[in-house]
Amino acid sequence: MSRNIRNNDTTRPRKGGAARNRRLLEHRRRLIALGVPEEKVMQLDHPHIRMLLAKPKLIPTYIK
């Protein structure tokens, strides 16, 4: 037998597109609640959105 069949880390289902889009929408709503203008949030890519949610002190430096 293959080793990967018993390894649950590699055989678990991946997050689908709908769940990923829902999560991104939730992140955008959180940034808007923190006071970032909506038009600025729509211009950010997902890594920057996650970084700003993880470190809210950086919001004034990235959003001018």
Buried (B, 14 or more C-beta within 10 A) or exposed (E): EEEEEEEEEEEEEEEEEEEEEEEEEEBBEBBBEEEBEEEBBEEBEEEBBBEBBEEEEEBEEEBE
